[in-house]
Amino acid sequence: MDFAVCPSCGQSVLDDDAADCPFCGASMKAKAGAKPSGGAKPAAPAAKPAGGPAAKPGAKPGGKPDPKAAADDFPFDAEMLQASDAIAATATAGKGRTLQVICPMCETTGFVPSSAAGKMVKCANPKCMVPLFKAPAPEAPKAAPPPPKPKSNVVMMGIITAVVVSVLGGGAYFFVTMSGGSTPQTKLLTPEDIRKMKEEAEKRKLVSGSPATKVGPETPGDTVPPVKVDQTAAKAVKTAELQTTILKAMSELALLSGSHNRSKPLCRRLAAEAYALAGQIKEARDQISALGSVGRDVPFYRVIPWIEVSWAELAAKKDAAAKTALDSALAESATLPKFGRDRLVTATYLATALSGVERYAEAHQVLADRQSADVDGELAFVMCWFEFDRQLTDIEPLYDLFPIVPREATQTAATAAVLVLRGQEKEAFAFAKAAPAGIPQRAALAGWLEARVWLNPALAPAELEPELAGLPPAYQAYGWARAARVAASRKGTDSAKAFAAKAVAVLESQPVPAEFEIPPLKQLMKWRPSPAGDLLAMATAAGEVSLAQQAIGDNTAAAASLVRMLSITRAIGPSVPAASTLQKDLDRLGLNGMRDRLKKDLDLRNDDDARQSLNIYRQALNELSASATTRFDFQTRALGRAARLGLESAVWEIVSRRTSAPEPAQQEPYFGSAVPGWLHYRFEKTQATDDLNALVATYGQHASGKITPPLMAVAIDHFIAGRTTEGLAVMNDKSLKGDQREAIAIRGMMALLNRGEIPAVWELLAKQENVLREQAYQWAALVLTRMGKAQEAWDRTESLTGSTEKESIARGIVGGLNERK
């Protein structure tokens, strides 16, 4: 790659952000020969190698070191780059070249004359980016020890006697303990002596981590009491040492430039987060400050580090400092990009932090336009929940609990859940109550409720009744059903049944509306669609009740609730085939023909009235089609997820009956949706051969081609079963979108981690693009740390070359070692 070149001295400069040349001090933006910015003078020639110490990074030319200088990202001594008479190293040793040197930049080994010790030398690698460095200085000869004072012959004889006795005694002890012999006249060690030796050995083991020397009793009759070792203390010492090593490495990695560092701003961001998590607030702030220098193009990178600092300051009881940090995060959030999963995660973190200090209106404002019901939104929800739930090592349990239709305010639900996971239940409920009415409030209440039951599956309905009692019936039924599903998944069977009973009672207290019928022509001209929000909310609640009943083993009731859900949606508008019939009739007649029919059927007086009526009619058809699409889209999403979660038999009964109905008003074109793919997937997985054959045969009567399986589910199943090669093959299918591949990669990685197939994890991640690979490395390291394998995660960095990858692993480990409270 090309580096910036100083216009004055012509040297290549690694730091893209440098204002002045680190070699001559001249301005990097001025013409050749210009003075340095700020009036600084050009640097003086390098001092002699054998003289004073090398200049530190960030030092101003001719002055004292400046720790705040932007050159803190330059890891080499300034002095070594100013020598013009460096001695070139050769790749092999030869006559007169016996001193071995190793380049600190590229680690190439070279050989120079012994006279070059302590002087500037040039790397033997011609492609080295920073080839000049100082050879190791020669070691000063050690002063000879002073001659011993003369001793008298009496003292000397005493020493000789003592040595002889020790040797003989040691030999006797070795003979007794190692060969089984006996020397009844001599007993060198008592049991008390041996016990003390064992204690000392165990202490050495605690500190060094190496096995202690085994010291046995002198004779079979001697017994040594067991020594208790504080394993918790040993683990704490080892963990602290590992964290210190990692944090130091993170600071050093953030300094690297060029091909070894894909993103210096990302390295600074991760280092800032890690220091804040470790409670080292000053160091975290220093990293954020450095991020401001190298990350001017990505100011939103500072949002999460500021949030982590705010939480750390709160933990230290420094409320004012915490508020300042949080305000900084809020200000920087204005620069968040419009797309990408990172913006969703960041918005959730920020809304959580704001709500934690009761700034609810600002929290909802942050979330207002940062929501996604798609794959990336669901993955962001899972990432946030997983990050704050220290008991989790897999994310599939969270995916299995997804609602029957995707949340439309996914990040609002995540914020409420994270608040509960952080121990802020009251703030979570207040955040939910402050949410905008409708979908956001329902999502927030569900997130609050789900997290509470997740943490306490045995929670009784009476403990939640006061908060749910005043809500609309659809919200109550939905909330109780969500609580039932979570409790059932966490083995809270009794609570799950009680929650499900509450949900059913609320649901059945509401009447099922009549199915929509297309009105006659005169009424249709006056018809306007009603808002579908209330009907969709009640239908969603019925669908959740169905899944809750299935979770507690009542499949018959679950099938009935699923039918109830579809009956509610049929009040929204006509079926798609029914709306299409009217549109086809208009296409057949044409505008002129339809105008004439309207003039006749409506008994209109003139052509102008007929033209106006035609426009009204066309608008009515468009609104009918929109209502039909809303109804059908909801049904297909709900039925597909119901099939995935175990209700495939009930779904197949509905699909087979409705697709074969004789009247357009009763038909539903399910074979043109993703529902058959989910049915095929489930029938094949459960080996329901008869249902599978019937599905394939019926599909052939209504659609062409083959049934397309849900590739995401197929790929993840491969990874869960340990079939990495097959999973990777499905991931490469061109029909998959980018966010789908990302979700597969992360879920597949989690599955392999929980199978203990660590090498397969590294193989999977090596095939992913940079940003995804770095995010996945952080998650993998967090999981391994939760599994007690932090060192194994850190060892992975030895085989990596990129700073960002190493920083990601380091961030995951530090996160696991300092789980949020």
N, C-alpha and C positions, 0 to 999 in steps of 0.2 A: 504494500500500500504506500501512497505518497504522504510524506509528512510536510508540515509547514517549514519554510526555509527562511532563515534570518536574512533580511536585505543587506545587513552590514557585514557580518562575518561569513555568511554562506552556510552555516551549520544547520543540520536538520533538527527540528524541535518536535519532541513527542507530544507535548501537552498542547492540544488544539485550542485551549482557552487561554494560553499564556499571552499577556499583554506585552511583556518585555522578553528579550532573548535571555535564556538562562546562562549563555556562554559569555556574551560580550555586554549584556545589559541594554542593548539598543532596543528601540521600539520596534515591535513586529509589524506594525501597520504603517511605519514611516518609510521614507526613501532611504536608500543606502547611505550610511554615514550619519543618519539622524541621531539625535540624542535620545536617551531612554525617556519613556513617559514619566512625568512627575519630576523631571529635572535630574534624575539619577545619572551618575557618571558611569562610563563603561567600566567593567570589572577589571581589576589589575591582573597581571599575569599570575599563573598558579604559583603557589609557594613551592619550595623545594620539597621533594618527597620525604626526606628524612627530617624535615622541620616540623612545623605546627600541624595540628589536626586538620582533617578535611572539612570543608564548609558544609554545614547542614542544609538539607532541603528547605527552601523558603527564605534563606538568608539574603538580605539585600546586598548588592555590590558595594564593597568597601565599608559595610556597616555590620551591626549585630544581627543575629538571626531573627527573622520575623515570623513567629508561628502562625500568623493569620494570612500569610502570603498565599496567593493562588497556587504557587508552585509546590504546595504540600502534596500534590499528586505525583511528584517526581521522585522516584525511589533511589536515585544514585547520588553520590557526592558530586557537588558542582566542580570541585577541584580536578577531578579525574578527566573531565571533558575539555580542560583548557590546556593540556600538554600537547606540544607539537612534535616532540622528539621521542614518542613512545617506542619501546622496543618491541618488534613484531615477534609473536610466538609462532612456533612451528608445530605441526600436528604430531610429529614424532620426535623422540629424543635423539640427540646426536652429539658429536664431539663439541664440547664446550656448552652444550645445552642440556643440563641435567636437572634444572629446577622446574618442577611441575607446577603449573598454575591452572586454575579453573575459572572460566568467565562467569561472573555473577549474573549476566543477562541470559545467555543461552546455554550455560553449563558445559561448554566445550572445553575439553582438556587440551592444554598446549604446553610447550617446553621453551624456556628462555635460559640465558646464561645465569649462573649463580650471582653474578654481579648485579643483576636486575632486581634483586630482592629489595622491596620497599620502594621501587620506582614504577613509573607508568609503563604499561605494556599494552600491546594490541592483540585482540582475540585472534586465535588461529582460524576461526570460522569467517570466511570472507563475506558471508551474508548476515552476520550479526548486526542487529539494529543499533546497539550501543557497544562498539568494539573496544573502547578504552577503559582500562581499570588499573588499579594499583596492585602489584604483586605483593605477596605477604612479606613483611619485614623480617630480616634475620633475627633469630632469637638471641638475646644477649646471653653471653656465657655466664653460667651460674658461678657465684663466688664459692671458692673452696671453703669447707667448714673449718673453723679454728681447730688446731690440734688439741686433743684431749689432755687434760691435766694428768700428770704422772700419778699413779696410784701405788700404794705400798704393796709389798708382797703379801701382807696379811689380807688386805682387801681382795686382791686378785685370787688368792686361794679360796676365799669365801665364795666368790662368784663362781669359780669352777665347781666347787662342791654343790652349790645350788643347782647349777645346770645339770650335773650328773644325777642328782636326786630327782629333778623334774623329768629327765629323759627316762629314767628307770620307772618312775611312778606312772608316766604316760604309757609306757610299754605295758606295764602291768594292767592298767585300766583297759587298754586296747585288747589285751589277751583275754581279760575277764568278759568284757561286753561283746566282743566280736567272735571269739572262738569257743566260748562256753566253758573255759577253764575256770579255776577258782583259786583265789589267794586269800584265805581266811585271815591272814595277819594284816592285810591292807584293805581299807575301804576309802577310796578317794572322794566319792560323791555321796552325799546323803539324799534321801528322797526330797527333802526340802530344797537342796541345791538343784536337783533335777527339775522340780516344779518351777523354780525361779528361772531356770534356763528356758523352759518351755514358754513361760510368759514373755520373756524377752524375745524369743524367736517369733511368737505370734505378733508381738508389737512390730517387729521388723516386717513381717508379712503384711500387716495392716498398712504400713506406710509405703512399702515398695511395690506391693501387689504380687510379689514372687512367693513361691511356696516356702513355708518355714522349714528349717532343718528339723528332722524328726529326732528327738532325743528320748530314748527308752529308759526304763528302770534298770538299775545295776544288776539286780537279781530278780528271778521270777517271783519272789515273794514280795518285792517292793511294789506298791501301787501308787500311781500318780493321780491326784484328783483332776477331773476334767476342767479345762480352762475355757471360760465363756468369752467369746469374741463378739464385740458389738458390730454385727453385720450392717446395721443401719448406718452407724458412723463410718464404717469402711466405704459403704456405697456413697455416702455424702461426700467424703474426701475425694473419691475417684470422680464423681460427677462434677464437683467444683473444679478439679484440675482439667477435666475435659472441656468444660465451658470456658475456662480461662484461655485454653489453647485455641478454641474455636473463635472466640471474640478477637483475639490477637490476629488470627489468620484472616478474619473478615476485614479488619482494618488494612492489612497488607494487600489483600486481593483487590480491594477497591482502588489501590494506587496504580495497578497495572494498566498499561495502554496497549493500543495496537491490536493485533490478531488474537491476543490472549484474553481480551476483554471485550465482549460484544456490546456491553452497555455499562459504562461507568456510573451513570445515574441510577441504574437498577441496583448495582452493587452498593452504592451509598444508601439507597432506600432500605435494602434488606439489612444492612449493618445497623442503621438507625433503629429499625424495628427490634432487632436482636438485643441491642444495648438497653433499649427501653424495657423490653420483657425481662431482662436480667436485673432490672432495677438500677442500672448505671445511667442515670438521667443526664449527667453532664456530658458523658461520651455520646449519648444519643443526640443531644442537641448539637454537639460538634459535627456529627455526621450529617445532620439536617442542614447545618450551615454550609458544609462542603457540597452537599447536594444542590444548594442554591447556586453554586458556582458552575458545576459541571452539568446541571440539569435544567438549564434555562428553558429548553424546549419542552420539557415535561413537568411543569410546575405542580401538576396534580399528583406526582409521585410523593410529594411531601404530606399529603393528606393523612394517610394511614400512620406514618411515623409520628406526626403531631398528635394523632389520637392515642397512640400507644404511650407517648410522653404524658399526655393528659391523664390517662389512667394510672400511670406510675406516680405522677405527682399527687393524685387523689389518694393513692395507697399510702403515700408518705405524709398525708394530712396537710398538704400544701395546696389549699383550695384556690388561692389567687393565681398561683403558677399554673394550676390545672386549667383554670378558665382561660388564661392567656393562650395556652397551647391549643385548647379547643377552638377558640376564636380564630386562631391561625389556620386550623384545619378547615373551618367553615369558609373562611375567605378564599383559600386555595381551591375549594370544591367547585368554585365557579368555572374553573378551567377544565373540569372533567370532560372527556370526549363524549360524543353523542352515541357512540356504538361500542360494543365490546363487553365482555363479561367483567372485566376489571372495574368498570364504572359501577356495575351493579353491586359488587362486593364492597367497594369503597363507600357507596351511598348507604349500604346497610350498616357498616361499621360506624359511619358518622351519625346516622340517625339513632343508633344505639347509644352512642356516647352523649348525644344531646338529650335524649330521653332520660338517660341515667341521672342527669342533673335537672330534670323537669323542664326542659326546653322543648316541649312537645310540638308547638306550632312550627318551629324551625325544623324539627325532625321531619315532619310531614311535608314541608316545603322541599326539603332535600330529595325526598322520595317521589315527589309529584310526577316528574317526567323521567324517572329512572326505574322502570318496571319492565319485566318481560315474562310472558307466559310460555315462551318457547323453551327449547332445549337448554339454551344458555342461561335463561332465568332460573330454571329448575336446578341446574348444576350450581349456580351461584347460591341458591337457597341451601343446598346440601353442604357446600363448602363452608358457609358461615356457621351452620349448625355444628358441623363436624369440628370445626376449629375450636369451638367453645365447649365441647362435650368431651372431657378428658377420658371418659370410659370407652369411647368408640375407637375401633380399629378398622371398621368397614363402613361403607356408605350404603350398601344394598338394603339394610333394614329401613333406612330413610326413604329410599325409592319405593319400597313395598308399601309404604304408608301414604303415598301421594294420593290426593283426592281424586274422585271419579272424573272430574273435569279439571284441566289445569287452572291453577290460581291465576287470576288476572292482576292481582296485586301481590305478586310473589315476594318482592323485597319488603313489603309492609309486614307480611306474615313472618318473614325471617327476622325482622327487627324485634317484633314482640317475643318470638321464641328465644332469641339470643339474650334479651333482657332477663328472661326467666332463668336461663342457664347460668347467667352471671349472678343469680341470687337476688334480682330486683323484680320480684313478682308484682308488687304494688305499682311500681313505675310502668311495668309492662301493661297492666290493666288500664292505667291512666292514659298511656299512649294509645291503646285500642279505643278507649272512649272518645279520645280527641281526634280520631281518624275521621276523614270525610264520610258522610253517610253513604251507604250502599256497599259496593264491592270492597273498597279499602277497609271499612270498619269490620265487615264480616271476616276478611282475611286476617286482620290484626287480632280479633277475638279468637279466631281458630288457632293462630300461632301461639297466643298466650295459653290457651287451654291445652293444646297438644304438648307443649313443653312441660307444663305442670304435671300432667298425667305421666309423661315420659319419666320424669324424675321420681314420681310416686305413683306407681301403677295401682296401688291399693287405695287410692283416694276415693272417698265416699261421695256420692252425688250431693249430699247435704252441704258439703264444703264448697261446692260450686254454685249451688242454687241461688244464693243472693245476687251474684253477679249476672247470671243468665236470665233471671226471672223477668226483668223488664225489657228484654229484647224482643224484636218481632218474631213470630212463630217460626218462620223459615230459618232465622239465625239460631234459635234455640235448638231446633231439630238437627240442624247441621252441626252445631257445637257438640251436642250429646253424642251424635253418631261418630264424629271425629275422636272424641274421648274414648268411646267404646273400642274403636279400631286400635288406638294406641295402647290401651290397657290390655287388650287381647294379645297384641304383639309382644308385650312385656310380661306375659304370664300372670297378669292380674285378672283372672277369669271371672271372679265374683263381681268385681267392679265393672268389667266389660259388659256383663249381662245387665247390671243395674243401669249403666249408661245407655245401653241399647233400648231397654224398656222405656226409659224417659224419652228417647228420641222417637220411638214408635208412637207413644201416647200423644206427643205434640203433633206429629205428622198426621195421625188419623183424626185429630180434632179439626183438621182443615178439609173442606170439601174439594173433590176433584172436579175441575171445570169441564164443561162440555167441549167436545172436539170441534174445531173450527170448520165451518162450512162456507163455501164461496156463495155470497148472496146473489140473488137475481140481478139482472142488469141495472134496473133503476136504483136498487139499494147499493149496488157496487159503485155507481157513479157518486154516491154520497159517502162511501165508506172511507175511513181513515184508520190505519193500524193503531192499536193501543201499545203503550210501552211494554216491552217484554221482560223488564227487569224483575218484577215480582214473581212472575211465572217461572223464570229461569232459576231464581233463588230457591223456590219451593221444589222445583224439579231436581236441583242439585242436592237439596236436603234429602229427598227421597232416594236418590242414587247412593248417597253416603249411608243412609239407613240400610239399604240393601247390602252394601259391603260390610257394614257392622254386623248384620245378622249372619252373613256368610262367615265372618271371622269367629263368631261364637258357635258355629256349627249348625245353624238353622237354615239350611239351603232352601227349603220350601218357602219359608217366609221371605227369604232374600229374593227369590224369583218373583214373588208377588209385589214386592216393593219396586223391583226393576220395571215391571209392567206399569205400576203407578207412576213412576218417573216419566215414562214415555207418554202416558195418557195426559199428564200435565203439559208436556211440551206440545202436544197436538192441539192445544188451545191457542197457541201463538199464531198459527197461520196454516195454510193448506199444505198438503204434501207437495213435493217437488213435481211429480207427474201431473197432479191436478193443475198446478199453476202453468206447467208447460203446455197443457192442452189448450188453454186460452191463448197463450202466446203463439202457438202453431196456427191456431185459427186466424189470428190477426195477420200472420205472415202469408197465409194462403189467400186471404181476401185482398191484401194490400191496403194502403191507407185510403184510397178512393172507395174501395168496396166496403171497408169498415165504416167509413163516413156515411155512405148510403144506408147501411144497415142501421146505424144509430139514428139516422133521421127518420127511418120508418118505425123502428121499434120504440123510440122515445117520442114519436109523434111531434117532431120538431117542425117549425114553420118555414125555415129557410136554410140555405147552405152555410151561412155564417154561424148559426146556432149549431149546426152539425159539426163544423170545424172545431168550435170550442169544446163540444162534447167529446170529440175524438181525442183532443189533448188531455181532457180529464180522464178518459178511459185508459189511455196509454200510461198515465201517471199511476192509476189504480193498479194496472197490471205490473208495473215496476215494483210497487209496494207489496203486492201479493208475492211476487218472486223473492223479494228481500225477506219477507216473513217466512216463506217456505225454506229459504236457505238457512236462516237463523235456527229454525226448528231442526233441520236435517243435520247441520253441522254439530249442534249440541248432542243429538242422538248418536252420531257416529263416534264422536270423541268419548262419550260416556260408555257406549257398548264395547268399544275397543278396549278401554281400560278395565271394564268389568270382566271381559274375557281373559285378559292378562292376569287378573288377580284371582281367578278361580271360578268365575261364573260362566264359563264357556257353554255349558249345557243349556242354561237359561237363555243366553244370548242367541244360540243357534235356533232354539225354538221360536224366538221372536223373528229372527232374520228369515228363516225358511217360510214362515207363515206370511209375513208382510211382502216379501218379494214375489210371492205367487198369488197375491190377492187379485181378483178379476177387475175391480173398479180402480181407476186412477186415484180417487180420493183415499183409498185404503193402502195404496202401494207405497213402498219405500225402496229406492234403488240402492240398497245396501251393497250390492255386488260391485258397484262402482266406487266404493270407499275402501278404507284400510281395514274395515271390520273382518272380511273374509281372511285376510292375512293373519290377523290375531287368532281367529278360530283355527286356521290350519296349524299355526304354531303350537297352540295349546293341545289340539287333538293329537298331534304328532308327539309332543312331549309327554302326554299322559297315556300314550299308546291306545287311544280310543279309535280303533281301526274302522269300526262301522260308521261312526260319525264322520270320520275323515273321508271315507269313500263317498258318503252321501253328500258331503260338502262339495267335493270335487265334481261330482256328477251334476249337482244343481247349478253350480257355478258355470259349468259348460253350457247350460241352457240359457243363461242370461248374459254372459260376457265372453269375450274372446281372450285367448292367451292363457297363461298360467297364473295361479294365485301368487302374489308377491308376498313373501314373508317379511316380518319386521326385522330388518337386518341388524338394527341395534341390539335387539333382544337375542338374536342368534349369536352375534359376535360375543356378547357378554357371557352367554351360557358356555361358549367355548373356553373363555378365560377362567370361568368359575370351575370348570371341569379340568383345567390344566392343559387344555389343547391350544397352546400359544400359537402354533403355526396356523391352525385353522382360523383362530380369531383374527390374526393379522391379515389373512387372506380376505376375510369378509370386510375388514376395515378398509381395504383398498377398492371396494366396489365404487364405481364412479357415480352411482346414484345417490350416495351418501353426501350430505352437506358437511361443511367444515366444522360447525358446532357439534354435529352428530359424531364425527370422528373424534373430536376432543373428549366428548363424554364417554365414548367407548374406551379410549385410551386410559382415562383416569379410573373408570370403573373396573376395567380389565386389570390395571395395575393393582388396585385394592384387592381384587380377588386373588391375584397371584401372591401378594404379600401375606394374605391370610392363609394361603396354602403353604407358606414357608418357602416358596420357589423364588428366592431372591435373585439368582442369576437371570431367570426369565424376566424379572421386572426390569433389570438393567438392559436386557436385550430389547424389550418392548419400547422403553423410553429412548433408546438410541436411534430408533427409527422415526421419531417425531420431530416436528419442526422446532426451532429454537425456543420460542416463547412458551409453547405448551410443554416442552421437555423440562424447562426450568421450573415451571409451576408444579409439574408432576414430581420433580425431584424434591421440592419442598414438602409436598404431601407425603411422599414415600419416607423421607427422613423423619417426619412427625410420627408416622405410624410405627416405624421401627423403634423410635425412642419410647413410644408408649408400650411397645412390646419388650422393653428392656434391652434393645439392641442398638443403643446410640453409637457405640464404638464401631459397630459394623457399618452403620450408615456413614460415619465419618471416614472410615477406611476407603469407602468408594471414591472419595475425592482424589486419592492417589493415582487413579487411572484416568482422571479427567484433565483436560488442558484448559478449558474455559473458566475464567473467573466467575462468570454469572452462574454457571452450573454449580461450582463449588460453594458460592455464596448462598444459593438456593438450598442446598443440602444443609449448610450451616444454620441458616434461618429456621429450617424445619426442626433441627435438633434442639436449638435454643428454645424454640416454642414448646417442644415437648418436655424439656427440663424445667420450664417455668410456666406450667399450665396456669391459665388465668383463673382467678377466683371469682 
